[in-house]
Each structure stands twice: as C-alpha cells, then as structure tokens.
Amino acid sequence: MKSRTISIYGAIALVLVFFSSGLAAWADDPRPGRIITIDVPGSIFTNAVAMTPAGVITGFFDQADHTIRSFVREPDGTLTLFDAPGAGSGVGFGTNAFSINARGDIAGYVRDASGVFHGFVRTRGGKFTTFDVPGAGTASLQGTSAWDINAEGEIAGEYADAAYVFHAFVRDPGGLITTFDAPGAGVGPYQGTFVSSADGLNAGKPAGRTRWERRFGLLCLSLLATAFGAPATPRVG
C-alpha cells in the first residue's frame, strides 16, 4: 500500500478554543496580541477548529436543542451557517466541520437521524458531497468521519465497522478511497486506528491523534499515526 502521511501546516493561523460560550482568535487582527471573540448568534457553544492562512475560520456550534451545526467565518466577520445533507437533529446529531484548506473546501462529518456518521466535503461555493467508506457500519455510532482535507482535496479520516472497530482511510479528490490499519491496532470494539484531527493532509510530517484529543478536541499535535489496543448576521448555505 502506498504510504500516506498527515501533518500540521496551519501554524500561520492559530485558533484557541475556550470551553465557554465563545471562542477567541487573533489571526485576523493586525495588532499583536489582539483577541477577538466569536459567538455564532443563537448558539450556546461555539467551537472553531480550523483556519486558512487567509484567516477564514470553520467550526461548529450547539443550538439551544443541542443540535450541532457548522459555520464559516470570513476575515471581515461575515458568518455563513450550514448543515450537511442528511443531518439529524437533537443532542449530538448534526453537522461537524473539522478542516478547511486554502481553497475554502471544508471536510467533516454528519450524524444522521439514526445516529450513523457520514463524511462530507463542502466547496467554498456551498456544494456538498457526502460519502461512506466501504465496510463502514450502519448502526448508531458507526460510520465514516472525515477529519482533514489538504490543498488538493484529499481527505483523511476514520470509520467504525459493524463491530465498532476503527480503521483509517484516505479519499482522493476523485472519490477513490484507500483504507489502512496501523501496525498493532486492536481488533475489539472501540479499538483500532484513529486519524488526526490536526490541520491538513499532505506529504510532510506524519501526525496522529490521541483518544483524549479525539474526544475533547482541545489540542492538535504532530504525532505518529496512533493504534489503540485498549479500551455578524449569519448567512445560511
């Protein structure tokens, strides 16, 4: 199998996430140390997870009913809210944007009304493509999650099969999907191979993600791919 690597190349634009009702970022302000808070109108929790070198931010937010929606914020503060096709509603359901490339393409996952995850990519113009990795499970908390997208439109992520074992994948811009398992990956429920939610997929430094980071989304680190063997007025478009 051809080797693929995942890496962080978003150091120019740094986003800090605070576990409160808002988020702070300074990359779009020319004054050193200037902090700008961002709250999506009507949200009870706003989480920005990725930023382009030009200062375009994407992330997701909780509504009052705890349905998850996603947003894009332009450097001038303009917000566009969006929902991927098939998104469910209610606690833990909806659309989670996790990565954006310099072109403005966004990758993430959507949880449908049955609790199944599906990967998606959204172009800067608002066109959606949803996808499922062959072999992904179709029960609640199974399915496909996309975490990273690079400048060419390649997407990296993971999927849970029918036995809740996790495997990694890379999807090329044409839709061809390559799956893989890291050496030593467990084969029991909630074990397996987990791909990074760091910023970017490319041919540079490898990166991976710890289970703690995957659950809480607090930090993005440059690590080796990880195998687990133990348990303004927003626009809509």
Sine and cosine of phi, psi and omega as CSV:
sin_phi,cos_phi,sin_psi,cos_psi,sin_omega,cos_omega
0.00,0.00,0.69,-0.72,0.01,-1.00
-0.92,0.39,0.70,-0.71,-0.06,-1.00
-0.96,0.29,0.68,-0.73,0.09,-1.00
-0.81,-0.58,0.54,-0.84,0.04,-1.00
-0.75,-0.67,0.36,-0.93,-0.05,-1.00
-0.82,-0.57,0.67,-0.74,-0.05,-1.00
-0.49,-0.87,0.19,-0.98,0.01,-1.00
-0.98,-0.19,0.87,-0.49,0.08,-1.00
-0.75,-0.66,0.49,0.87,-0.03,-1.00
-0.94,-0.33,0.50,0.87,-0.10,-0.99
-0.92,0.40,-0.40,0.92,-0.02,-1.00
-0.91,0.42,-0.60,0.80,-0.05,-1.00
-0.90,-0.44,0.95,-0.32,-0.08,-1.00
-0.95,-0.30,0.72,-0.69,0.01,-1.00
-0.88,-0.48,0.76,-0.65,0.10,-1.00
-0.97,-0.24,0.72,-0.69,0.02,-1.00
-0.93,-0.36,0.78,-0.62,0.03,-1.00
-0.93,-0.37,0.69,-0.72,0.00,-1.00
-1.00,0.10,0.96,0.27,0.08,-1.00
-0.55,-0.83,-0.40,-0.92,-0.03,-1.00
-0.99,0.16,-0.11,0.99,-0.07,-1.00
-0.69,-0.72,-0.10,-0.99,-0.06,-1.00
-0.64,-0.77,0.50,-0.86,0.01,-1.00
-0.82,-0.57,0.64,-0.77,0.07,-1.00
-0.53,-0.85,0.51,-0.86,-0.01,-1.00
-0.83,-0.55,-0.01,1.00,-0.15,-0.99
-0.91,0.41,-0.40,0.92,-0.06,-1.00
-0.99,-0.11,0.19,0.98,0.03,-1.00
-0.89,-0.45,0.79,-0.61,-0.09,-1.00
-0.94,0.33,-0.25,0.97,-0.04,-1.00
-1.00,0.09,0.84,-0.54,-0.04,-1.00
-0.83,0.56,0.73,-0.69,0.05,-1.00
0.99,0.15,-0.05,1.00,0.00,-1.00
-0.94,0.35,0.80,-0.59,0.00,-1.00
-0.94,-0.33,0.76,-0.64,0.03,-1.00
-0.91,-0.41,0.81,-0.59,0.03,-1.00
-1.00,-0.01,0.54,-0.84,-0.05,-1.00
-0.78,-0.63,0.82,-0.57,0.12,-0.99
-0.74,-0.67,0.85,-0.53,0.10,-1.00
-0.94,0.35,0.79,-0.61,-0.01,-1.00
-0.80,0.60,0.76,-0.66,0.02,-1.00
1.00,0.08,-0.05,1.00,-0.02,-1.00
-1.00,0.06,0.39,-0.92,0.12,-0.99
-0.95,-0.31,-0.11,0.99,0.02,-1.00
-0.32,-0.95,0.82,-0.57,-0.01,-1.00
-0.88,-0.48,0.78,-0.62,-0.08,-1.00
-0.76,-0.65,0.95,-0.32,0.08,-1.00
-1.00,-0.03,0.74,-0.68,-0.12,-0.99
-0.85,-0.52,-0.25,0.97,-0.03,-1.00
-0.42,-0.91,0.49,-0.87,-0.02,-1.00
-0.60,-0.80,0.60,-0.80,0.08,-1.00
-1.00,0.08,0.27,-0.96,0.09,-1.00
-0.85,0.52,-0.41,0.91,0.01,-1.00
-0.99,0.11,-0.10,1.00,0.05,-1.00
1.00,-0.09,0.22,0.97,0.08,-1.00
-0.99,0.13,0.79,-0.61,-0.09,-1.00
-0.93,-0.37,0.63,-0.77,0.16,-0.99
-0.80,-0.60,0.39,-0.92,0.01,-1.00
0.01,-1.00,-0.32,-0.95,-0.03,-1.00
-0.63,-0.77,0.23,-0.97,-0.05,-1.00
-0.51,-0.86,0.40,-0.92,0.06,-1.00
-0.99,-0.10,0.73,-0.69,0.17,-0.99
-1.00,0.06,0.03,-1.00,-0.03,-1.00
-0.87,0.50,-0.53,0.85,0.02,-1.00
-1.00,0.01,0.11,0.99,0.03,-1.00
0.95,0.31,0.23,0.97,0.21,-0.98
-0.94,0.35,0.67,-0.74,-0.04,-1.00
-0.99,-0.11,0.78,-0.62,0.08,-1.00
-0.82,-0.57,0.20,-0.98,-0.04,-1.00
-0.85,-0.53,0.24,-0.97,-0.05,-1.00
-0.55,-0.84,0.34,-0.94,0.21,-0.98
-0.81,-0.58,0.73,-0.68,0.04,-1.00
-0.89,-0.46,0.85,-0.53,0.05,-1.00
-0.98,0.21,0.32,-0.95,0.01,-1.00
-0.84,0.54,-0.43,0.90,0.02,-1.00
-1.00,0.09,0.03,1.00,0.03,-1.00
0.99,-0.12,-0.10,0.99,0.00,-1.00
-0.90,0.43,0.76,-0.65,0.00,-1.00
-0.94,-0.33,0.70,-0.71,0.15,-0.99
-0.86,-0.51,0.83,-0.56,0.01,-1.00
-0.99,-0.16,0.56,-0.83,-0.01,-1.00
-0.48,-0.88,0.39,-0.92,0.07,-1.00
-0.77,-0.63,0.75,-0.66,0.05,-1.00
-0.96,0.28,0.47,-0.88,0.03,-1.00
-0.83,0.55,0.69,-0.72,0.06,-1.00
1.00,0.06,0.06,1.00,-0.04,-1.00
-0.90,0.44,0.71,-0.70,0.08,-1.00
-1.00,0.10,0.02,-1.00,0.02,-1.00
-0.76,-0.65,0.44,-0.90,-0.03,-1.00
0.92,-0.38,-0.02,-1.00,-0.10,-0.99
-0.86,0.51,0.88,-0.48,0.07,-1.00
0.99,0.13,-0.02,1.00,0.00,-1.00
-0.98,-0.20,0.41,-0.91,0.07,-1.00
0.78,-0.63,-0.50,-0.86,-0.17,-0.99
-0.89,-0.46,0.81,-0.58,0.01,-1.00
-0.88,-0.48,0.94,-0.35,0.10,-1.00
-1.00,0.04,0.73,-0.68,-0.08,-1.00
-0.80,-0.60,-0.27,0.96,-0.07,-1.00
-0.46,-0.89,0.55,-0.83,0.04,-1.00
-0.65,-0.76,0.67,-0.74,0.06,-1.00
-0.99,-0.16,0.07,-1.00,-0.08,-1.00
-0.89,0.45,-0.40,0.91,0.02,-1.00
-0.97,0.23,-0.30,0.95,0.00,-1.00
0.98,-0.18,0.10,1.00,0.08,-1.00
-0.97,0.24,0.66,-0.75,-0.06,-1.00
-0.88,-0.48,0.69,-0.72,0.08,-1.00
-0.89,-0.46,0.50,-0.86,0.03,-1.00
-0.05,-1.00,-0.39,-0.92,0.04,-1.00
-0.64,-0.77,0.39,-0.92,0.02,-1.00
-0.85,-0.53,0.66,-0.75,0.08,-1.00
-0.96,-0.29,0.85,-0.52,-0.11,-0.99
-1.00,0.09,-0.06,-1.00,-0.08,-1.00
-0.91,0.42,-0.33,0.95,0.04,-1.00
-1.00,-0.05,0.00,1.00,0.01,-1.00
1.00,0.07,0.16,0.99,-0.02,-1.00
-1.00,-0.01,0.63,-0.77,0.00,-1.00
-1.00,-0.04,0.60,-0.80,0.06,-1.00
-0.69,-0.73,0.65,-0.76,0.06,-1.00
-0.97,0.23,0.42,-0.91,0.10,-0.99
-0.56,-0.83,0.41,-0.91,0.21,-0.98
-0.76,-0.65,0.69,-0.72,0.00,-1.00
-0.85,-0.52,0.83,-0.56,0.04,-1.00
-0.96,0.28,0.27,-0.96,0.04,-1.00
-0.85,0.53,-0.49,0.87,0.01,-1.00
-0.99,0.17,-0.06,1.00,0.08,-1.00
0.99,-0.13,0.14,0.99,0.02,-1.00
-0.99,0.12,0.75,-0.66,-0.03,-1.00
-0.97,-0.24,0.59,-0.81,0.25,-0.97
-0.77,-0.64,0.85,-0.53,0.09,-1.00
-0.97,-0.23,0.45,-0.89,-0.04,-1.00
-0.45,-0.89,0.39,-0.92,0.05,-1.00
-0.77,-0.63,0.72,-0.70,0.06,-1.00
-0.95,0.31,0.74,-0.68,0.09,-1.00
-0.83,0.56,0.75,-0.66,-0.04,-1.00
0.99,-0.14,-0.16,0.99,0.04,-1.00
-0.93,0.37,0.61,-0.79,0.01,-1.00
-0.94,0.33,0.28,-0.96,-0.05,-1.00
-0.84,-0.54,0.27,0.96,0.08,-1.00
-0.99,-0.15,0.17,-0.99,0.00,-1.00
-0.83,0.56,0.69,-0.72,-0.01,-1.00
0.94,0.35,0.23,0.97,0.18,-0.98
-0.95,-0.31,0.07,-1.00,0.06,-1.00
0.90,-0.43,-0.36,-0.93,-0.20,-0.98
-0.92,-0.39,0.75,-0.66,0.06,-1.00
-0.83,-0.56,0.83,-0.56,0.06,-1.00
-0.99,-0.13,0.74,-0.67,-0.08,-1.00
-0.90,-0.44,-0.50,0.86,-0.14,-0.99
-0.65,-0.76,0.56,-0.83,0.11,-0.99
-0.67,-0.74,0.69,-0.72,0.00,-1.00
-0.98,-0.20,-0.06,-1.00,-0.09,-1.00
-0.89,0.46,-0.47,0.88,-0.02,-1.00
-1.00,0.07,-0.15,0.99,-0.01,-1.00
1.00,-0.08,0.15,0.99,0.12,-0.99
-0.95,0.30,0.61,-0.79,-0.06,-1.00
-0.84,-0.55,0.69,-0.72,0.10,-1.00
-0.90,-0.43,0.54,-0.84,0.02,-1.00
-0.12,-0.99,-0.38,-0.93,-0.03,-1.00
-0.55,-0.83,0.28,-0.96,0.06,-1.00
-0.60,-0.80,0.50,-0.86,0.08,-1.00
-0.97,-0.24,0.79,-0.61,-0.01,-1.00
-0.99,0.11,-0.14,-0.99,-0.08,-1.00
-0.92,0.40,-0.27,0.96,0.05,-1.00
-0.98,-0.21,0.20,0.98,-0.02,-1.00
0.90,0.44,0.46,0.89,0.14,-0.99
-1.00,-0.03,0.68,-0.73,-0.07,-1.00
-0.99,-0.13,0.63,-0.78,0.02,-1.00
-0.70,-0.72,0.41,-0.91,-0.02,-1.00
-0.98,-0.20,0.34,-0.94,0.04,-1.00
-0.53,-0.85,0.35,-0.94,0.22,-0.98
-0.78,-0.62,0.74,-0.67,0.01,-1.00
-0.91,-0.42,0.82,-0.57,0.00,-1.00
-0.99,0.13,0.20,-0.98,-0.08,-1.00
-0.86,0.51,-0.40,0.92,0.01,-1.00
-1.00,0.06,-0.04,1.00,0.04,-1.00
0.98,-0.18,-0.05,1.00,0.03,-1.00
-0.95,0.31,0.78,-0.63,-0.08,-1.00
-0.92,-0.38,0.76,-0.65,0.10,-0.99
-0.93,-0.38,0.81,-0.58,0.01,-1.00
-0.97,-0.25,0.42,-0.91,0.03,-1.00
-0.36,-0.93,0.35,-0.94,0.07,-1.00
-0.80,-0.60,0.72,-0.69,0.04,-1.00
-0.94,0.34,0.53,-0.85,0.03,-1.00
-0.84,0.54,0.71,-0.70,0.03,-1.00
1.00,0.10,0.06,1.00,-0.01,-1.00
-0.89,0.45,0.64,-0.77,0.03,-1.00
-0.94,0.35,0.30,-0.95,-0.05,-1.00
-0.83,-0.55,0.24,0.97,0.04,-1.00
-0.99,-0.14,0.13,-0.99,0.02,-1.00
-0.81,0.58,0.73,-0.68,0.03,-1.00
0.90,0.43,0.32,0.95,0.18,-0.98
-0.95,-0.31,0.08,-1.00,0.05,-1.00
0.81,-0.59,-0.53,-0.85,-0.11,-0.99
-0.91,-0.41,0.79,-0.61,-0.06,-1.00
-0.86,-0.51,0.77,-0.64,-0.06,-1.00
-1.00,-0.07,0.42,-0.91,-0.10,-0.99
-0.92,0.39,0.58,-0.82,0.23,-0.97
-0.97,-0.24,0.48,0.87,0.12,-0.99
-0.95,0.30,-0.11,-0.99,-0.16,-0.99
-0.98,-0.18,1.00,0.04,0.19,-0.98
0.87,-0.49,0.56,-0.83,0.11,-0.99
-0.88,-0.48,0.85,-0.52,0.04,-1.00
-0.37,-0.93,-0.25,-0.97,-0.09,-1.00
-0.99,-0.11,0.35,0.93,-0.04,-1.00
-0.99,-0.11,-0.72,-0.70,-0.09,-1.00
-0.94,0.35,0.63,-0.77,0.05,-1.00
-0.95,0.31,0.46,-0.89,0.05,-1.00
-0.55,-0.83,0.40,-0.92,0.05,-1.00
-0.52,-0.85,-0.18,-0.98,-0.13,-0.99
-0.58,-0.82,0.72,-0.69,0.06,-1.00
-0.98,0.18,0.35,-0.94,0.01,-1.00
-0.87,0.50,-0.61,0.80,-0.01,-1.00
-0.89,0.46,-0.70,0.72,0.03,-1.00
-0.91,0.41,-0.64,0.77,-0.02,-1.00
-0.88,0.48,-0.63,0.78,-0.07,-1.00
-0.97,0.26,-0.66,0.75,-0.15,-0.99
-0.95,-0.31,-0.27,0.96,0.07,-1.00
0.90,0.43,0.50,0.87,-0.09,-1.00
-0.99,0.11,-0.59,0.80,-0.15,-0.99
-0.73,-0.68,0.52,-0.86,0.15,-0.99
-0.87,-0.49,0.87,-0.49,-0.08,-1.00
-0.85,-0.52,0.46,-0.89,0.08,-1.00
-1.00,-0.01,0.99,-0.17,-0.08,-1.00
-0.76,-0.64,0.25,-0.97,0.14,-0.99
-0.95,0.30,0.45,-0.89,0.04,-1.00
-0.80,0.60,0.69,-0.72,-0.21,-0.98
-0.96,-0.28,0.74,-0.68,0.11,-0.99
-0.91,-0.41,0.75,-0.66,-0.03,-1.00
-0.94,-0.33,0.78,-0.63,0.05,-1.00
-0.87,-0.49,0.15,0.99,0.01,-1.00
-0.71,-0.70,0.45,-0.89,-0.05,-1.00
-0.73,0.68,0.00,0.00,0.00,0.00
0.00,0.00,0.02,-1.00,0.02,-1.00
-0.93,0.37,0.87,-0.50,-0.09,-1.00
-0.96,0.28,0.53,-0.85,0.18,-0.98
-1.00,-0.05,0.42,-0.91,0.04,-1.00
-0.92,-0.39,0.79,-0.61,0.00,-1.00
0.09,-1.00,0.00,0.00,0.00,0.00
